[in-house]
Amino acid sequence: MIFAKVIGTVVSTSKDPNLEGKKLLLCKEVDHNGKPLNTYHVAVDAVQAGEGSFVLISYGSSARMTELTKNAPVDAVIMAIIDEVQITEKGFSAVEKAKGSRK
């Protein structure tokens, strides 16, 4: 799974029939602290994410395992909206609330 932030929408008037009715979002990878990385993904939105949401993306063949993406030419799906990330390490504990989360 990949941490990412939704930064835009992808609009396509002509597409594979198995993509009809599916919302495509442009996402930028982030690290566990929300710091932007230089990798982008176009992902099918399975959880009604919106611009600015921090999300988890499932990538590769796993992206075609949801009811929404089954048999579709998809290699990335947004399968969760991140509310917070909890990190526990030797002597270190932190809870980060995701900006734009629903909570």
PDB file as gemmi writes it, atoms N, CA and C in Angstrom:
CRYST1    1.000    1.000    1.000  90.00  90.00  90.00 P 1                      
ATOM      1  N   MET A   1       0.837  -1.185   0.000  1.00  0.00           N  
ATOM      2  CA  MET A   1       0.000   0.000   0.000  1.00  0.00           C  
ATOM      3  C   MET A   1       0.880   1.245   0.000  1.00  0.00           C  
ATOM      4  N   ILE A   2       0.323   2.302  -0.531  1.00  0.00           N  
ATOM      5  CA  ILE A   2       1.068   3.543  -0.723  1.00  0.00           C  
ATOM      6  C   ILE A   2       0.323   4.686  -0.034  1.00  0.00           C  
ATOM      7  N   PHE A   3       1.056   5.510   0.743  1.00  0.00           N  
ATOM      8  CA  PHE A   3       0.498   6.747   1.276  1.00  0.00           C  
ATOM      9  C   PHE A   3       0.475   7.775   0.152  1.00  0.00           C  
ATOM     10  N   ALA A   4      -0.638   8.526   0.025  1.00  0.00           N  
ATOM     11  CA  ALA A   4      -0.718   9.553  -1.015  1.00  0.00           C  
ATOM     12  C   ALA A   4      -1.695  10.648  -0.601  1.00  0.00           C  
ATOM     13  N   LYS A   5      -1.607  11.770  -1.313  1.00  0.00           N  
ATOM     14  CA  LYS A   5      -2.550  12.873  -1.133  1.00  0.00           C  
ATOM     15  C   LYS A   5      -3.229  13.123  -2.468  1.00  0.00           C  
ATOM     16  N   VAL A   6      -4.553  13.252  -2.434  1.00  0.00           N  
ATOM     17  CA  VAL A   6      -5.309  13.537  -3.655  1.00  0.00           C  
ATOM     18  C   VAL A   6      -5.076  14.997  -4.021  1.00  0.00           C  
ATOM     19  N   ILE A   7      -4.591  15.215  -5.258  1.00  0.00           N  
ATOM     20  CA  ILE A   7      -4.279  16.587  -5.682  1.00  0.00           C  
ATOM     21  C   ILE A   7      -5.106  17.045  -6.882  1.00  0.00           C  
ATOM     22  N   GLY A   8      -5.935  16.159  -7.432  1.00  0.00           N  
ATOM     23  CA  GLY A   8      -6.736  16.573  -8.579  1.00  0.00           C  
ATOM     24  C   GLY A   8      -7.605  15.455  -9.116  1.00  0.00           C  
ATOM     25  N   THR A   9      -8.357  15.786 -10.141  1.00  0.00           N  
ATOM     26  CA  THR A   9      -9.267  14.857 -10.802  1.00  0.00           C  
ATOM     27  C   THR A   9      -8.810  14.651 -12.236  1.00  0.00           C  
ATOM     28  N   VAL A  10      -8.978  13.439 -12.734  1.00  0.00           N  
ATOM     29  CA  VAL A  10      -8.657  13.129 -14.127  1.00  0.00           C  
ATOM     30  C   VAL A  10      -9.978  12.944 -14.861  1.00  0.00           C  
ATOM     31  N   VAL A  11     -10.211  13.748 -15.893  1.00  0.00           N  
ATOM     32  CA  VAL A  11     -11.451  13.691 -16.671  1.00  0.00           C  
ATOM     33  C   VAL A  11     -11.149  13.060 -18.018  1.00  0.00           C  
ATOM     34  N   SER A  12     -11.967  12.082 -18.399  1.00  0.00           N  
ATOM     35  CA  SER A  12     -11.780  11.392 -19.673  1.00  0.00           C  
ATOM     36  C   SER A  12     -13.142  11.132 -20.296  1.00  0.00           C  
ATOM     37  N   THR A  13     -13.363  11.655 -21.490  1.00  0.00           N  
ATOM     38  CA  THR A  13     -14.653  11.460 -22.153  1.00  0.00           C  
ATOM     39  C   THR A  13     -14.693  10.170 -22.959  1.00  0.00           C  
ATOM     40  N   SER A  14     -13.534   9.643 -23.306  1.00  0.00           N  
ATOM     41  CA  SER A  14     -13.459   8.391 -24.057  1.00  0.00           C  
ATOM     42  C   SER A  14     -12.557   7.431 -23.295  1.00  0.00           C  
ATOM     43  N   LYS A  15     -13.132   6.287 -22.887  1.00  0.00           N  
ATOM     44  CA  LYS A  15     -12.358   5.343 -22.082  1.00  0.00           C  
ATOM     45  C   LYS A  15     -12.883   3.932 -22.249  1.00  0.00           C  
ATOM     46  N   ASP A  16     -12.149   2.976 -21.730  1.00  0.00           N  
ATOM     47  CA  ASP A  16     -12.563   1.581 -21.735  1.00  0.00           C  
ATOM     48  C   ASP A  16     -13.933   1.466 -21.062  1.00  0.00           C  
ATOM     49  N   PRO A  17     -14.839   0.669 -21.612  1.00  0.00           N  
ATOM     50  CA  PRO A  17     -16.170   0.522 -21.015  1.00  0.00           C  
ATOM     51  C   PRO A  17     -16.144   0.098 -19.545  1.00  0.00           C  
ATOM     52  N   ASN A  18     -15.116  -0.649 -19.130  1.00  0.00           N  
ATOM     53  CA  ASN A  18     -15.022  -1.078 -17.733  1.00  0.00           C  
ATOM     54  C   ASN A  18     -14.617   0.049 -16.787  1.00  0.00           C  
ATOM     55  N   LEU A  19     -14.295   1.216 -17.341  1.00  0.00           N  
ATOM     56  CA  LEU A  19     -13.979   2.383 -16.509  1.00  0.00           C  
ATOM     57  C   LEU A  19     -15.130   3.379 -16.438  1.00  0.00           C  
ATOM     58  N   GLU A  20     -16.197   3.127 -17.206  1.00  0.00           N  
ATOM     59  CA  GLU A  20     -17.358   4.025 -17.197  1.00  0.00           C  
ATOM     60  C   GLU A  20     -17.915   4.149 -15.779  1.00  0.00           C  
ATOM     61  N   GLY A  21     -18.192   5.384 -15.366  1.00  0.00           N  
ATOM     62  CA  GLY A  21     -18.794   5.633 -14.062  1.00  0.00           C  
ATOM     63  C   GLY A  21     -17.819   5.609 -12.896  1.00  0.00           C  
ATOM     64  N   LYS A  22     -16.557   5.401 -13.168  1.00  0.00           N  
ATOM     65  CA  LYS A  22     -15.557   5.366 -12.101  1.00  0.00           C  
ATOM     66  C   LYS A  22     -14.830   6.707 -12.042  1.00  0.00           C  
ATOM     67  N   LYS A  23     -14.672   7.239 -10.820  1.00  0.00           N  
ATOM     68  CA  LYS A  23     -13.978   8.510 -10.625  1.00  0.00           C  
ATOM     69  C   LYS A  23     -12.476   8.249 -10.575  1.00  0.00           C  
ATOM     70  N   LEU A  24     -11.732   8.981 -11.401  1.00  0.00           N  
ATOM     71  CA  LEU A  24     -10.277   8.866 -11.443  1.00  0.00           C  
ATOM     72  C   LEU A  24      -9.666  10.089 -10.762  1.00  0.00           C  
ATOM     73  N   LEU A  25      -8.763   9.849  -9.815  1.00  0.00           N  
ATOM     74  CA  LEU A  25      -8.133  10.939  -9.081  1.00  0.00           C  
ATOM     75  C   LEU A  25      -6.624  10.915  -9.269  1.00  0.00           C  
ATOM     76  N   LEU A  26      -6.032  12.098  -9.339  1.00  0.00           N  
ATOM     77  CA  LEU A  26      -4.582  12.223  -9.415  1.00  0.00           C  
ATOM     78  C   LEU A  26      -4.056  12.337  -7.986  1.00  0.00           C  
ATOM     79  N   CYS A  27      -3.112  11.461  -7.654  1.00  0.00           N  
ATOM     80  CA  CYS A  27      -2.572  11.403  -6.300  1.00  0.00           C  
ATOM     81  C   CYS A  27      -1.059  11.549  -6.328  1.00  0.00           C  
ATOM     82  N   LYS A  28      -0.536  12.237  -5.325  1.00  0.00           N  
ATOM     83  CA  LYS A  28       0.914  12.394  -5.179  1.00  0.00           C  
ATOM     84  C   LYS A  28       1.345  11.611  -3.943  1.00  0.00           C  
ATOM     85  N   GLU A  29       2.341  10.737  -4.120  1.00  0.00           N  
ATOM     86  CA  GLU A  29       2.834   9.962  -2.984  1.00  0.00           C  
ATOM     87  C   GLU A  29       3.373  10.885  -1.905  1.00  0.00           C  
ATOM     88  N   VAL A  30       3.172  10.473  -0.640  1.00  0.00           N  
ATOM     89  CA  VAL A  30       3.723  11.174   0.517  1.00  0.00           C  
ATOM     90  C   VAL A  30       4.377  10.147   1.436  1.00  0.00           C  
ATOM     91  N   ASP A  31       5.274  10.622   2.309  1.00  0.00           N  
ATOM     92  CA  ASP A  31       5.834   9.702   3.295  1.00  0.00           C  
ATOM     93  C   ASP A  31       4.873   9.607   4.483  1.00  0.00           C  
ATOM     94  N   HIS A  32       5.242   8.847   5.512  1.00  0.00           N  
ATOM     95  CA  HIS A  32       4.347   8.630   6.651  1.00  0.00           C  
ATOM     96  C   HIS A  32       4.062   9.904   7.446  1.00  0.00           C  
ATOM     97  N   ASN A  33       4.837  10.952   7.227  1.00  0.00           N  
ATOM     98  CA  ASN A  33       4.590  12.245   7.871  1.00  0.00           C  
ATOM     99  C   ASN A  33       3.803  13.202   6.987  1.00  0.00           C  
ATOM    100  N   GLY A  34       3.439  12.763   5.792  1.00  0.00           N  
ATOM    101  CA  GLY A  34       2.698  13.609   4.865  1.00  0.00           C  
ATOM    102  C   GLY A  34       3.570  14.464   3.970  1.00  0.00           C  
ATOM    103  N   LYS A  35       4.892  14.262   4.028  1.00  0.00           N  
ATOM    104  CA  LYS A  35       5.812  15.040   3.182  1.00  0.00           C  
ATOM    105  C   LYS A  35       5.715  14.541   1.743  1.00  0.00           C  
ATOM    106  N   PRO A  36       5.469  15.447   0.783  1.00  0.00           N  
ATOM    107  CA  PRO A  36       5.318  15.039  -0.624  1.00  0.00           C  
ATOM    108  C   PRO A  36       6.580  14.398  -1.195  1.00  0.00           C  
ATOM    109  N   LEU A  37       6.374  13.363  -1.992  1.00  0.00           N  
ATOM    110  CA  LEU A  37       7.438  12.716  -2.747  1.00  0.00           C  
ATOM    111  C   LEU A  37       7.222  13.066  -4.217  1.00  0.00           C  
ATOM    112  N   ASN A  38       8.079  12.623  -5.087  1.00  0.00           N  
ATOM    113  CA  ASN A  38       7.975  12.999  -6.504  1.00  0.00           C  
ATOM    114  C   ASN A  38       7.385  11.906  -7.380  1.00  0.00           C  
ATOM    115  N   THR A  39       6.414  11.171  -6.857  1.00  0.00           N  
ATOM    116  CA  THR A  39       5.764  10.115  -7.629  1.00  0.00           C  
ATOM    117  C   THR A  39       4.259  10.371  -7.649  1.00  0.00           C  
ATOM    118  N   TYR A  40       3.660  10.208  -8.828  1.00  0.00           N  
ATOM    119  CA  TYR A  40       2.228  10.448  -9.008  1.00  0.00           C  
ATOM    120  C   TYR A  40       1.537   9.168  -9.460  1.00  0.00           C  
ATOM    121  N   HIS A  41       0.237   9.058  -9.129  1.00  0.00           N  
ATOM    122  CA  HIS A  41      -0.573   7.920  -9.554  1.00  0.00           C  
ATOM    123  C   HIS A  41      -1.950   8.427  -9.962  1.00  0.00           C  
ATOM    124  N   VAL A  42      -2.510   7.821 -10.985  1.00  0.00           N  
ATOM    125  CA  VAL A  42      -3.925   7.999 -11.294  1.00  0.00           C  
ATOM    126  C   VAL A  42      -4.603   6.771 -10.716  1.00  0.00           C  
ATOM    127  N   ALA A  43      -5.574   6.987  -9.828  1.00  0.00           N  
ATOM    128  CA  ALA A  43      -6.201   5.869  -9.127  1.00  0.00           C  
ATOM    129  C   ALA A  43      -7.720   5.972  -9.197  1.00  0.00           C  
ATOM    130  N   VAL A  44      -8.376   4.817  -9.279  1.00  0.00           N  
ATOM    131  CA  VAL A  44      -9.830   4.751  -9.194  1.00  0.00           C  
ATOM    132  C   VAL A  44     -10.207   4.985  -7.732  1.00  0.00           C  
ATOM    133  N   ASP A  45     -11.204   5.828  -7.508  1.00  0.00           N  
ATOM    134  CA  ASP A  45     -11.647   6.155  -6.153  1.00  0.00           C  
ATOM    135  C   ASP A  45     -12.741   5.189  -5.717  1.00  0.00           C  
ATOM    136  N   ALA A  46     -12.432   4.317  -4.746  1.00  0.00           N  
ATOM    137  CA  ALA A  46     -13.408   3.349  -4.245  1.00  0.00           C  
ATOM    138  C   ALA A  46     -14.038   3.795  -2.925  1.00  0.00           C  
ATOM    139  N   VAL A  47     -13.607   4.948  -2.384  1.00  0.00           N  
ATOM    140  CA  VAL A  47     -14.058   5.344  -1.046  1.00  0.00           C  
ATOM    141  C   VAL A  47     -14.561   6.788  -0.965  1.00  0.00           C  
ATOM    142  N   GLN A  48     -14.848   7.398  -2.078  1.00  0.00           N  
ATOM    143  CA  GLN A  48     -15.352   8.772  -2.137  1.00  0.00           C  
ATOM    144  C   GLN A  48     -14.385   9.769  -1.498  1.00  0.00           C  
ATOM    145  N   ALA A  49     -13.112   9.642  -1.840  1.00  0.00           N  
ATOM    146  CA  ALA A  49     -12.095  10.594  -1.374  1.00  0.00           C  
ATOM    147  C   ALA A  49     -12.286  11.903  -2.128  1.00  0.00           C  
ATOM    148  N   GLY A  50     -11.717  12.949  -1.604  1.00  0.00           N  
ATOM    149  CA  GLY A  50     -11.802  14.237  -2.271  1.00  0.00           C  
ATOM    150  C   GLY A  50     -10.441  14.895  -2.336  1.00  0.00           C  
ATOM    151  N   GLU A  51     -10.362  15.967  -3.093  1.00  0.00           N  
ATOM    152  CA  GLU A  51      -9.103  16.689  -3.214  1.00  0.00           C  
ATOM    153  C   GLU A  51      -8.631  17.137  -1.833  1.00  0.00           C  
ATOM    154  N   GLY A  52      -7.360  16.891  -1.546  1.00  0.00           N  
ATOM    155  CA  GLY A  52      -6.779  17.220  -0.250  1.00  0.00           C  
ATOM    156  C   GLY A  52      -6.786  16.070   0.739  1.00  0.00           C  
ATOM    157  N   SER A  53      -7.524  15.003   0.438  1.00  0.00           N  
ATOM    158  CA  SER A  53      -7.564  13.841   1.332  1.00  0.00           C  
ATOM    159  C   SER A  53      -6.253  13.077   1.295  1.00  0.00           C  
ATOM    160  N   PHE A  54      -5.826  12.588   2.458  1.00  0.00           N  
ATOM    161  CA  PHE A  54      -4.717  11.653   2.525  1.00  0.00           C  
ATOM    162  C   PHE A  54      -5.321  10.258   2.428  1.00  0.00           C  
ATOM    163  N   VAL A  55      -4.753   9.422   1.554  1.00  0.00           N  
ATOM    164  CA  VAL A  55      -5.366   8.134   1.236  1.00  0.00           C  
ATOM    165  C   VAL A  55      -4.326   7.017   1.195  1.00  0.00           C  
ATOM    166  N   LEU A  56      -4.834   5.780   1.198  1.00  0.00           N  
ATOM    167  CA  LEU A  56      -4.010   4.604   0.944  1.00  0.00           C  
ATOM    168  C   LEU A  56      -4.368   4.083  -0.432  1.00  0.00           C  
ATOM    169  N   ILE A  57      -3.356   3.825  -1.230  1.00  0.00           N  
ATOM    170  CA  ILE A  57      -3.550   3.295  -2.574  1.00  0.00           C  
ATOM    171  C   ILE A  57      -3.051   1.860  -2.607  1.00  0.00           C  
ATOM    172  N   SER A  58      -3.872   0.986  -3.144  1.00  0.00           N  
ATOM    173  CA  SER A  58      -3.436  -0.380  -3.431  1.00  0.00           C  
ATOM    174  C   SER A  58      -3.011  -0.386  -4.888  1.00  0.00           C  
ATOM    175  N   TYR A  59      -1.894  -1.044  -5.164  1.00  0.00           N  
ATOM    176  CA  TYR A  59      -1.266  -0.934  -6.473  1.00  0.00           C  
ATOM    177  C   TYR A  59      -1.046  -2.311  -7.089  1.00  0.00           C  
ATOM    178  N   GLY A  60      -1.041  -2.368  -8.398  1.00  0.00           N  
ATOM    179  CA  GLY A  60      -0.770  -3.622  -9.111  1.00  0.00           C  
ATOM    180  C   GLY A  60      -1.996  -4.515  -9.164  1.00  0.00           C  
ATOM    181  N   SER A  61      -1.784  -5.816  -9.193  1.00  0.00           N  
ATOM    182  CA  SER A  61      -2.905  -6.749  -9.333  1.00  0.00           C  
ATOM    183  C   SER A  61      -3.882  -6.646  -8.165  1.00  0.00           C  
ATOM    184  N   SER A  62      -3.423  -6.223  -6.993  1.00  0.00           N  
ATOM    185  CA  SER A  62      -4.318  -6.044  -5.842  1.00  0.00           C  
ATOM    186  C   SER A  62      -5.367  -4.972  -6.106  1.00  0.00           C  
ATOM    187  N   ALA A  63      -5.066  -4.030  -6.971  1.00  0.00           N  
ATOM    188  CA  ALA A  63      -6.007  -2.954  -7.290  1.00  0.00           C  
ATOM    189  C   ALA A  63      -7.239  -3.469  -8.025  1.00  0.00           C  
ATOM    190  N   ARG A  64      -7.154  -4.643  -8.600  1.00  0.00           N  
ATOM    191  CA  ARG A  64      -8.292  -5.209  -9.333  1.00  0.00           C  
ATOM    192  C   ARG A  64      -9.076  -6.216  -8.494  1.00  0.00           C  
ATOM    193  N   MET A  65      -8.904  -6.181  -7.184  1.00  0.00           N  
ATOM    194  CA  MET A  65      -9.574  -7.140  -6.310  1.00  0.00           C  
ATOM    195  C   MET A  65     -10.809  -6.571  -5.615  1.00  0.00           C  
ATOM    196  N   THR A  66     -11.146  -5.301  -5.857  1.00  0.00           N  
ATOM    197  CA  THR A  66     -12.350  -4.730  -5.255  1.00  0.00           C  
ATOM    198  C   THR A  66     -13.537  -4.982  -6.186  1.00  0.00           C  
ATOM    199  N   GLU A  67     -14.735  -4.906  -5.655  1.00  0.00           N  
ATOM    200  CA  GLU A  67     -15.930  -5.071  -6.493  1.00  0.00           C  
ATOM    201  C   GLU A  67     -15.975  -3.998  -7.576  1.00  0.00           C  
ATOM    202  N   LEU A  68     -15.536  -2.798  -7.248  1.00  0.00           N  
ATOM    203  CA  LEU A  68     -15.569  -1.677  -8.187  1.00  0.00           C  
ATOM    204  C   LEU A  68     -14.590  -1.852  -9.340  1.00  0.00           C  
ATOM    205  N   THR A  69     -13.446  -2.474  -9.082  1.00  0.00           N  
ATOM    206  CA  THR A  69     -12.385  -2.541 -10.093  1.00  0.00           C  
ATOM    207  C   THR A  69     -12.202  -3.916 -10.728  1.00  0.00           C  
ATOM    208  N   LYS A  70     -12.987  -4.880 -10.304  1.00  0.00           N  
ATOM    209  CA  LYS A  70     -12.877  -6.233 -10.854  1.00  0.00           C  
ATOM    210  C   LYS A  70     -13.063  -6.202 -12.373  1.00  0.00           C  
ATOM    211  N   ASN A  71     -12.157  -6.828 -13.094  1.00  0.00           N  
ATOM    212  CA  ASN A  71     -12.177  -6.913 -14.564  1.00  0.00           C  
ATOM    213  C   ASN A  71     -11.972  -5.570 -15.272  1.00  0.00           C  
ATOM    214  N   ALA A  72     -11.499  -4.567 -14.544  1.00  0.00           N  
ATOM    215  CA  ALA A  72     -11.235  -3.261 -15.157  1.00  0.00           C  
ATOM    216  C   ALA A  72      -9.725  -3.095 -15.363  1.00  0.00           C  
ATOM    217  N   PRO A  73      -9.326  -2.339 -16.389  1.00  0.00           N  
ATOM    218  CA  PRO A  73      -7.899  -2.113 -16.648  1.00  0.00           C  
ATOM    219  C   PRO A  73      -7.330  -1.072 -15.676  1.00  0.00           C  
ATOM    220  N   VAL A  74      -7.166  -1.493 -14.426  1.00  0.00           N  
ATOM    221  CA  VAL A  74      -6.775  -0.600 -13.340  1.00  0.00           C  
ATOM    222  C   VAL A  74      -5.506  -1.125 -12.679  1.00  0.00           C  
ATOM    223  N   ASP A  75      -4.559  -0.235 -12.382  1.00  0.00           N  
ATOM    224  CA  ASP A  75      -3.396  -0.675 -11.612  1.00  0.00           C  
ATOM    225  C   ASP A  75      -3.228   0.108 -10.313  1.00  0.00           C  
ATOM    226  N   ALA A  76      -4.195   0.993  -9.989  1.00  0.00           N  
ATOM    227  CA  ALA A  76      -4.165   1.708  -8.710  1.00  0.00           C  
ATOM    228  C   ALA A  76      -5.594   2.020  -8.278  1.00  0.00           C  
ATOM    229  N   VAL A  77      -5.891   1.768  -7.000  1.00  0.00           N  
ATOM    230  CA  VAL A  77      -7.210   2.065  -6.453  1.00  0.00           C  
ATOM    231  C   VAL A  77      -7.040   2.697  -5.074  1.00  0.00           C  
ATOM    232  N   ILE A  78      -7.820   3.755  -4.831  1.00  0.00           N  
ATOM    233  CA  ILE A  78      -7.853   4.355  -3.493  1.00  0.00           C  
ATOM    234  C   ILE A  78      -8.810   3.502  -2.684  1.00  0.00           C  
ATOM    235  N   MET A  79      -8.259   2.825  -1.657  1.00  0.00           N  
ATOM    236  CA  MET A  79      -9.077   1.899  -0.893  1.00  0.00           C  
ATOM    237  C   MET A  79      -9.271   2.309   0.559  1.00  0.00           C  
ATOM    238  N   ALA A  80      -8.721   3.459   0.958  1.00  0.00           N  
ATOM    239  CA  ALA A  80      -8.928   3.954   2.323  1.00  0.00           C  
ATOM    240  C   ALA A  80      -8.584   5.439   2.390  1.00  0.00           C  
ATOM    241  N   ILE A  81      -9.325   6.154   3.234  1.00  0.00           N  
ATOM    242  CA  ILE A  81      -8.994   7.536   3.567  1.00  0.00           C  
ATOM    243  C   ILE A  81      -8.311   7.493   4.928  1.00  0.00           C  
ATOM    244  N   ILE A  82      -7.142   8.106   5.027  1.00  0.00           N  
ATOM    245  CA  ILE A  82      -6.361   8.061   6.266  1.00  0.00           C  
ATOM    246  C   ILE A  82      -6.878   9.114   7.240  1.00  0.00           C  
ATOM    247  N   ASP A  83      -7.247   8.674   8.443  1.00  0.00           N  
ATOM    248  CA  ASP A  83      -7.650   9.594   9.504  1.00  0.00           C  
ATOM    249  C   ASP A  83      -6.457   9.985  10.363  1.00  0.00           C  
ATOM    250  N   GLU A  84      -5.591   9.012  10.650  1.00  0.00           N  
ATOM    251  CA  GLU A  84      -4.388   9.296  11.417  1.00  0.00           C  
ATOM    252  C   GLU A  84      -3.381   8.180  11.218  1.00  0.00           C  
ATOM    253  N   VAL A  85      -2.124   8.500  11.478  1.00  0.00           N  
ATOM    254  CA  VAL A  85      -1.043   7.519  11.422  1.00  0.00           C  
ATOM    255  C   VAL A  85      -0.409   7.490  12.802  1.00  0.00           C  
ATOM    256  N   GLN A  86      -0.312   6.309  13.403  1.00  0.00           N  
ATOM    257  CA  GLN A  86       0.322   6.161  14.712  1.00  0.00           C  
ATOM    258  C   GLN A  86       1.645   5.440  14.525  1.00  0.00           C  
ATOM    259  N   ILE A  87       2.708   6.041  15.028  1.00  0.00           N  
ATOM    260  CA  ILE A  87       4.039   5.451  14.915  1.00  0.00           C  
ATOM    261  C   ILE A  87       4.560   5.191  16.319  1.00  0.00           C  
ATOM    262  N   THR A  88       4.940   3.953  16.582  1.00  0.00           N  
ATOM    263  CA  THR A  88       5.538   3.607  17.862  1.00  0.00           C  
ATOM    264  C   THR A  88       6.887   2.978  17.589  1.00  0.00           C  
ATOM    265  N   GLU A  89       7.923   3.588  18.116  1.00  0.00           N  
ATOM    266  CA  GLU A  89       9.288   3.131  17.930  1.00  0.00           C  
ATOM    267  C   GLU A  89       9.953   3.151  19.299  1.00  0.00           C  
ATOM    268  N   LYS A  90      11.044   2.462  19.480  1.00  0.00           N  
ATOM    269  CA  LYS A  90      11.741   2.452  20.767  1.00  0.00           C  
ATOM    270  C   LYS A  90      11.852   3.864  21.324  1.00  0.00           C  
ATOM    271  N   GLY A  91      11.176   4.113  22.428  1.00  0.00           N  
ATOM    272  CA  GLY A  91      11.271   5.407  23.084  1.00  0.00           C  
ATOM    273  C   GLY A  91      10.577   6.547  22.362  1.00  0.00           C  
ATOM    274  N   PHE A  92       9.840   6.248  21.306  1.00  0.00           N  
ATOM    275  CA  PHE A  92       9.202   7.305  20.524  1.00  0.00           C  
ATOM    276  C   PHE A  92       7.785   6.883  20.188  1.00  0.00           C  
ATOM    277  N   SER A  93       6.843   7.765  20.400  1.00  0.00           N  
ATOM    278  CA  SER A  93       5.458   7.492  20.044  1.00  0.00           C  
ATOM    279  C   SER A  93       4.847   8.781  19.517  1.00  0.00           C  
ATOM    280  N   ALA A  94       4.148   8.691  18.425  1.00  0.00           N  
ATOM    281  CA  ALA A  94       3.532   9.885  17.839  1.00  0.00           C  
ATOM    282  C   ALA A  94       2.221   9.516  17.178  1.00  0.00           C  
ATOM    283  N   VAL A  95       1.294  10.419  17.228  1.00  0.00           N  
ATOM    284  CA  VAL A  95       0.031  10.274  16.514  1.00  0.00           C  
ATOM    285  C   VAL A  95      -0.120  11.511  15.647  1.00  0.00           C  
ATOM    286  N   GLU A  96      -0.251  11.319  14.348  1.00  0.00           N  
ATOM    287  CA  GLU A  96      -0.427  12.431  13.415  1.00  0.00           C  
ATOM    288  C   GLU A  96      -1.847  12.387  12.869  1.00  0.00           C  
ATOM    289  N   LYS A  97      -2.580  13.449  13.051  1.00  0.00           N  
ATOM    290  CA  LYS A  97      -3.897  13.555  12.432  1.00  0.00           C  
ATOM    291  C   LYS A  97      -3.699  13.992  10.994  1.00  0.00           C  
ATOM    292  N   ALA A  98      -4.325  13.299  10.099  1.00  0.00           N  
ATOM    293  CA  ALA A  98      -4.199  13.646   8.681  1.00  0.00           C  
ATOM    294  C   ALA A  98      -5.017  14.895   8.398  1.00  0.00           C  
ATOM    295  N   LYS A  99      -4.401  15.877   7.787  1.00  0.00           N  
ATOM    296  CA  LYS A  99      -5.122  17.084   7.385  1.00  0.00           C  
ATOM    297  C   LYS A  99      -6.115  16.692   6.299  1.00  0.00           C  
ATOM    298  N   GLY A 100      -7.341  17.138   6.443  1.00  0.00           N  
ATOM    299  CA  GLY A 100      -8.352  16.799   5.458  1.00  0.00           C  
ATOM    300  C   GLY A 100      -9.060  15.500   5.774  1.00  0.00           C  
ATOM    301  N   SER A 101      -8.768  14.898   6.933  1.00  0.00           N  
ATOM    302  CA  SER A 101      -9.444  13.653   7.285  1.00  0.00           C  
ATOM    303  C   SER A 101     -10.883  13.960   7.667  1.00  0.00           C  
ATOM    304  N   ARG A 102     -11.680  12.937   7.732  1.00  0.00           N  
ATOM    305  CA  ARG A 102     -13.102  13.112   8.038  1.00  0.00           C  
ATOM    306  C   ARG A 102     -13.349  13.314   9.530  1.00  0.00           C  
ATOM    307  N   LYS A 103     -12.381  13.003  10.376  1.00  0.00           N  
ATOM    308  CA  LYS A 103     -12.575  13.141  11.824  1.00  0.00           C  
ATOM    309  C   LYS A 103     -12.255  14.528  12.292  1.00  0.00           C  
TER     310      LYS A 103                                                      
END                                                                             
